[in-house]
Structures are given as C-alpha cells and as structure tokens.
C-alpha cells in the first residue's frame, strides 16, 4: 500500500516537473552548440564561494561571490572573441551562470532545469561561446536566482567595440540589500514620506541599503575624470527595484540600450530610469569640476561623486533639480531589426498580473492567470516572426526579459513607435501595454520572465520553445534545478 502511494507520488512529481516529452525526430538542445571549442578562446575561471564582504565602513555581509568580490570579477573582451569560462562551485548549494543579454547557443544559456543541470557543490561547468556583438552585458546565477543574485552572484560582461566612441568607460552596477541597523533613509524613508514611485513597493520593503559596485554610502568609489574627457558610463541594474538617476545639470547622451547602439540621441540632463536587469550606456563630456549622480526618488539613498582630476572643488557638488524622465521610446535612433509593418507568423497575449495566492509570501505573479511552470509556453518554429502583446493590469512594474534574442518594440499603449527600439528587456509599468516582435532564429528553450526576480520566483516565467527540439533537463529532480 505504502509503496503504491510513493510510486504514484513519484509519477505525479515527475510528470509535473519535466519538460515536454521528446518526440520522434526531435533534437536535444544539448546538440545545438554552434560554438565549438576554439584554440584561441579567452579563458576565464569563475569561482562561486561565500565571502565576508564589507559593503560600507564597518558593515560586513555574508555574500555569495564570483571570484571573491561583489560584483564578481569583470569579464571584458573584444567583439568577436571566443570565450571559455570555467565555473567552479565552492558553495554548499548548486549554481549556474546565465549570460544576460548575450545571443548565444542554447546549451550555454545557464538556466538550471531548462538548458543545463545546476552545477553541484564541488563540481564545475565550462561555458563556451562567441561574443558576437559589442555591448554592455552582465552575468548572474540562474539557479534560485531570486536568492543567489540577491546574495551577490553577479558581475559585468563587457564586449568592447574595436572602434571606440569614448575616451574611457566605467561600469556601475546597482543593487540593494536588506541590512540590519542601517539608517531609515532610502527605501524605508521614501515609503514613509510618500515619495516612492509607482509600481515598486512590493517585494523590496526591507531593502534599506542601495549599493553601486558592491559598496554603499561613503564607501562608493567616486568617478574621477580628466577635463574634456568623453566618458562612457555602463549602467547595469542587478537589483529588484528600478533606479531613477539625477545627473544634476550634467548633460549626457544615451548611447546604448540593453547593449544595442543608440545614435543621434539629444544631449539631456533628464532623469534616467534603469529597470531591474536593464543596461543603459550614457556618455558625457567632463566639464563640470565636481558634481554628483544620485538616486532621484529615494532621497539621500545613493550618490556617486564625480570630479575632474586636479579640481579643487571636489567637496562642493553641484545639485540641480530636474523632474522629467527620459523616455526610451522617444529617444535617438536604433538600427531596426524589422520593418514596423512586418506581419507576424504567431501572436501571443501575455497579461501580467498579481494576486493573492496560496504560495509562500502570499503573492502570486501571473502570466494569463497562471504561474510557472503551468504558464503556457510560447511555441515557435525556426524562422517565425513572433509577436508578443504584453499588458500590465497590476499595480507593480514588470521588467520582462527574453533570453537568446533581441526584440523590437513595435508600440507602446497602442501608439506605434516612430523610431525602432531594440531591447531584450522592457519594463512594463502599471497600466501599460507593449507590442514586441522577435524573429525565432536561435533554436532552443529560452526563458521569457520578469526580472524582478521575486516576481519570477513566484510565477512570472514562461519558456519560448522551438518545435522539433527538446530539453533533456527537468525542474527540481536530483539536481534540484530551480531556474527562478
Ligand atoms: Cu514582475
């Protein structure tokens, strides 16, 4: 009797967790390499391990790190380089690395239970792929990512263009932490005085400390520039909450959006918003002797001093209020992937919702009222033009990220965009809708999910599945694969 129940339960668990069953003639995603070993590959070893990390003076956290630092060691290569990265796991829990924003072969995408098994403690995994397109990318664990990215398992991946438009560049990675004994400014202060913006209050209530490159408060490293230097800032949001940055009168241009070049953008000093998972590159000409970039919504929560070397006024930072927000849908020019009028082969509606549920924490984050893995998959055939209609009827932001492809934003709130906007993450705010379109030109199983990783962990994930390929990996199972 008991044995019978165990067997029944096992069958139920297996059928609930495994991917679509293999069909006759299907190809395993593990055969979709497209990137064989190269003799001249640039080699890196990334070691995941626990580390005490001093986030600010006297404040030490138990971080999970790639190569001992938060963020993890920066990986910087030239466009066209082949990479060979060995991930070694010295943690007590399984991990992976996902190469966020990179268009690469499916088995290299680093999603536990979808494109690989999670890398067990004491084991390693080798990622090999070509950095085909210059841009700002980042890497992070895609095993229990809501927990592991939060603990520090992320870093920058910079692919340099051989023809640089700038004199020097700096990478700024934003994150937030729940620390004991911090000041009540920042997130909590913002909530108290009502200055917090729409769509952002849910999962971040206890996150009271904002960081840049793993440092908070006075520990944040100032940006030192040369007079008249053209400086590129590569801004990456590795956190759960969007950042709104004030440049305090310093004019800048946006030059890349999710790693894709933006041309002919006007100089502006508007507020700049960066959603979770998003990457925005800006350039400015150093003229102002001393100024600050700061968080505009949560006052006094984050500031980065910028000063020209040799300047004697480095302690007097220019402040200049600005209240309008730069709109990416109405800024600059990008190379279109498709004609605006392209006819899709397939169309999917995705209604993004939030409801009280029976899951841990009480909140469910849904796609068409379902939570992962019960969400409907997006089934495509190679060559299809796929249109996805994203609608957010909830009160929270949902930064939706597609793996393995770029997409073009066709319209926002029913208004067709005049200039193409090419991204791999679009932050859908409360009440907004976007039509996005991508070409199914990279076979495999690819996640499309909310990059507020708490939302992903509580359901807001689906998978784009190419017909004729299958994944041999399963959720849960003996590798405890948990992509979200
Ligand atoms: Cu979300």
Boltz pocket constraint, residues with backbone or C-beta under 6 A from the ligand:
constraints:
  - pocket:
      binder: B
      contacts: [[A, 365], [A, 397], [A, 398], [A, 399], [A, 450], [A, 451], [A, 452], [A, 455], [A, 456], [A, 460]]
      max_distance: 6.0
